[in-house]
């Protein structure tokens, strides 16, 4: 089911998302002694991460993993790992625990098994997964008609597989870095709380269209059209 929250301004939306995240974190810390978050890159969540880093939380028991990553080294400007780390560092959390996806392998396919092992070592499903959406209808690194998209969205296959390799078709949205590694749909839907954050009228139109579109054309439809998991959708102009 889609749980939609529409706001008049981005600050209101970000505050609501942060409230849900903090609730998830504190609940997980009480139940498990640790909170596991899966976070996305992109400019939209930047103020959210910087604000979250200023909250009075037990950061020693918060572990952050990536929803997806471009196959670039951490020092690269396109690295989601570096971006998320910088956001929390700016807010004063210099030692935030981030589990990256990029390995020393030459390509994502060769690095997949090592990345899988890193995520399996987390020990359980994520407490909170934060996703965004592009104007092309992608979320995570599930890009339209991409090589590997079928694997990422498959409902079958190995039960314990968390990640997929995706090679996207080059576009203005993908930029030059089309080789990606990403959480698959099964891993996202296993998260206790899943949130999708979108902003702007163009993305709103894509979101609404994705409720009935094919997953090949609008991969975010794989989340919007399933009934296994509630998806918290947050929108602001």
QUIZITA-V175360 format. One record per residue. N is the residue number from 1. RES is the residue in three letters. SS is DSSP state (~ for helix, > for strand, _ for the rest). PSI is psi in degrees with one decimal (999 if undefined). Layout:
n = <N | N>
res = <RES | RES>
ss = <SS | SS>
psi = <PSI | PSI>
//
This chain:
n = <1 | 2 | 3 | 4 | 5 | 6 | 7 | 8 | 9 | 10 | 11 | 12 | 13 | 14 | 15 | 16 | 17 | 18 | 19 | 20 | 21 | 22 | 23 | 24 | 25 | 26 | 27 | 28 | 29 | 30 | 31 | 32 | 33 | 34 | 35 | 36 | 37 | 38 | 39 | 40 | 41 | 42 | 43 | 44 | 45 | 46 | 47 | 48 | 49 | 50 | 51 | 52 | 53 | 54 | 55 | 56 | 57 | 58 | 59 | 60 | 61 | 62 | 63 | 64 | 65 | 66 | 67 | 68 | 69 | 70 | 71 | 72 | 73 | 74 | 75 | 76 | 77 | 78 | 79 | 80 | 81 | 82 | 83 | 84 | 85 | 86 | 87 | 88 | 89 | 90 | 91 | 92 | 93 | 94 | 95 | 96 | 97 | 98 | 99 | 100 | 101 | 102 | 103 | 104 | 105 | 106 | 107 | 108 | 109 | 110 | 111 | 112 | 113 | 114 | 115 | 116 | 117 | 118 | 119 | 120 | 121 | 122 | 123 | 124 | 125 | 126 | 127 | 128 | 129 | 130 | 131 | 132 | 133 | 134 | 135 | 136 | 137 | 138 | 139 | 140 | 141 | 142 | 143 | 144 | 145 | 146 | 147 | 148 | 149 | 150 | 151 | 152 | 153 | 154 | 155 | 156 | 157 | 158 | 159 | 160 | 161 | 162 | 163 | 164 | 165 | 166 | 167 | 168 | 169 | 170 | 171 | 172 | 173 | 174 | 175 | 176 | 177 | 178 | 179 | 180 | 181 | 182 | 183 | 184 | 185 | 186 | 187 | 188 | 189 | 190 | 191 | 192 | 193 | 194 | 195 | 196 | 197 | 198 | 199 | 200 | 201 | 202 | 203 | 204 | 205 | 206 | 207 | 208 | 209 | 210 | 211 | 212 | 213 | 214 | 215 | 216 | 217 | 218 | 219 | 220 | 221 | 222 | 223 | 224 | 225 | 226 | 227 | 228 | 229 | 230 | 231 | 232 | 233 | 234 | 235 | 236 | 237>
res = <UNK | UNK | UNK | UNK | UNK | UNK | UNK | UNK | UNK | UNK | UNK | UNK | UNK | UNK | UNK | UNK | UNK | UNK | UNK | UNK | UNK | UNK | UNK | UNK | UNK | UNK | UNK | UNK | UNK | UNK | UNK | UNK | UNK | UNK | UNK | UNK | UNK | UNK | UNK | UNK | UNK | UNK | UNK | UNK | UNK | UNK | UNK | UNK | UNK | UNK | UNK | UNK | UNK | UNK | UNK | UNK | UNK | UNK | UNK | UNK | UNK | UNK | UNK | UNK | UNK | UNK | UNK | UNK | UNK | UNK | UNK | UNK | UNK | UNK | UNK | UNK | UNK | UNK | UNK | UNK | UNK | UNK | UNK | UNK | UNK | UNK | UNK | UNK | UNK | UNK | UNK | UNK | UNK | UNK | UNK | UNK | UNK | UNK | UNK | UNK | UNK | UNK | UNK | UNK | UNK | UNK | UNK | UNK | UNK | UNK | UNK | UNK | UNK | UNK | UNK | UNK | UNK | UNK | UNK | UNK | UNK | UNK | UNK | UNK | UNK | UNK | UNK | UNK | UNK | UNK | UNK | UNK | UNK | UNK | UNK | UNK | UNK | UNK | UNK | UNK | UNK | UNK | UNK | UNK | UNK | UNK | UNK | UNK | UNK | UNK | UNK | UNK | UNK | UNK | UNK | UNK | UNK | UNK | UNK | UNK | UNK | UNK | UNK | UNK | UNK | UNK | UNK | UNK | UNK | UNK | UNK | UNK | UNK | UNK | UNK | UNK | UNK | UNK | UNK | UNK | UNK | UNK | UNK | UNK | UNK | UNK | UNK | UNK | UNK | UNK | UNK | UNK | UNK | UNK | UNK | UNK | UNK | UNK | UNK | UNK | UNK | UNK | UNK | UNK | UNK | UNK | UNK | UNK | UNK | UNK | UNK | UNK | UNK | UNK | UNK | UNK | UNK | UNK | UNK | UNK | UNK | UNK | UNK | UNK | UNK | UNK | UNK | UNK | UNK | UNK | UNK | UNK | UNK | UNK | UNK | UNK | UNK>
ss = <_ | > | > | > | > | > | > | _ | _ | ~ | ~ | ~ | ~ | ~ | ~ | ~ | ~ | ~ | ~ | ~ | ~ | ~ | ~ | ~ | ~ | ~ | ~ | ~ | ~ | ~ | ~ | ~ | _ | _ | > | > | > | > | > | _ | _ | _ | _ | _ | _ | ~ | ~ | ~ | ~ | ~ | ~ | ~ | _ | _ | _ | _ | _ | _ | ~ | ~ | ~ | > | > | > | > | > | _ | > | > | > | _ | _ | _ | _ | _ | _ | _ | _ | _ | ~ | ~ | ~ | ~ | ~ | ~ | ~ | ~ | ~ | ~ | ~ | _ | _ | _ | _ | _ | _ | > | > | > | _ | _ | _ | _ | _ | _ | _ | _ | ~ | ~ | ~ | ~ | ~ | ~ | ~ | ~ | ~ | ~ | ~ | ~ | ~ | _ | _ | _ | _ | _ | _ | _ | > | > | > | > | _ | _ | _ | _ | _ | _ | _ | > | _ | _ | > | _ | _ | _ | _ | > | _ | ~ | ~ | ~ | ~ | ~ | _ | _ | _ | _ | _ | _ | _ | _ | _ | > | > | > | > | > | _ | _ | _ | _ | _ | _ | _ | _ | _ | _ | _ | > | > | > | > | > | _ | ~ | ~ | ~ | ~ | ~ | ~ | _ | _ | > | > | > | > | > | > | > | _ | ~ | ~ | ~ | ~ | ~ | ~ | ~ | ~ | ~ | ~ | _ | _ | _ | _ | _ | _ | _ | _ | _ | _ | ~ | ~ | ~ | ~ | _ | _ | _ | _ | _ | _ | > | > | > | > | > | > | _>
psi = <144.3 | 124.4 | 99.0 | 134.0 | 113.8 | 134.6 | 160.0 | -18.2 | 152.8 | -41.6 | -37.5 | -41.8 | -47.5 | -38.1 | -39.0 | -41.5 | -42.9 | -40.5 | -44.7 | -39.0 | -45.8 | -40.1 | -42.4 | -42.3 | -51.2 | -37.1 | -43.5 | -40.1 | -37.0 | -36.8 | -41.1 | -13.2 | 2.9 | 146.9 | 135.1 | 120.5 | 141.6 | 115.0 | 150.5 | 158.6 | -163.1 | 159.6 | -29.4 | -44.2 | -1.0 | -53.6 | -28.0 | -48.1 | -40.5 | -36.9 | -41.5 | -37.5 | -17.7 | -3.2 | 151.4 | 81.7 | 160.8 | 88.8 | -16.0 | -19.8 | 34.0 | 126.4 | 131.9 | 130.7 | 169.1 | 140.7 | -40.7 | 168.1 | 142.1 | 150.5 | 69.4 | 153.3 | 160.9 | -29.7 | -8.9 | 145.5 | -19.0 | 2.9 | 123.0 | -36.6 | -46.5 | -39.6 | -48.8 | -40.9 | -42.0 | -37.6 | -45.5 | -32.9 | -41.5 | -31.9 | 2.6 | 0.7 | 83.2 | -22.4 | 32.3 | 139.9 | 106.9 | 129.1 | 113.1 | 166.9 | -26.5 | 132.6 | -173.2 | 0.9 | 155.4 | -29.5 | 168.9 | -37.2 | -41.4 | -25.9 | -3.5 | -44.9 | -39.3 | -41.5 | -40.8 | -44.4 | -40.0 | -44.4 | -34.0 | -29.2 | -13.9 | -26.7 | -17.8 | 178.2 | 163.0 | 147.4 | -29.6 | 131.7 | 125.4 | 122.2 | 153.9 | -173.4 | 139.2 | 167.7 | -10.1 | 2.4 | 14.0 | 155.7 | 158.9 | -132.5 | 36.0 | 90.0 | 148.1 | 130.3 | 25.3 | 151.5 | 125.6 | -6.1 | -42.2 | -40.9 | -42.9 | -32.1 | 3.9 | 141.4 | -3.5 | -163.3 | -170.2 | 125.5 | -30.9 | 6.4 | 129.2 | -24.4 | 157.6 | 152.4 | 132.0 | 132.3 | 106.2 | 155.8 | 130.0 | 137.8 | 176.9 | -29.2 | -43.9 | -31.5 | -161.5 | -12.9 | 84.7 | -11.5 | 118.4 | 161.1 | 138.1 | 152.8 | 140.7 | 172.7 | -40.9 | -41.0 | -40.5 | -46.1 | -14.8 | -15.1 | 143.4 | -42.3 | 130.4 | 126.5 | 139.2 | 120.6 | 123.0 | 155.6 | 149.3 | 145.3 | -32.3 | -44.5 | -32.5 | -41.7 | -40.0 | -42.7 | -47.6 | -40.9 | -32.5 | -14.9 | -21.8 | -2.0 | 165.4 | 150.7 | -24.5 | -38.0 | -39.1 | 84.5 | -25.3 | -19.3 | -25.3 | -27.2 | -40.5 | -26.6 | 5.5 | 158.9 | 11.1 | -32.2 | 139.4 | 135.4 | 119.6 | 114.5 | 125.4 | 129.2 | 142.2 | 149.6 | 999>
//
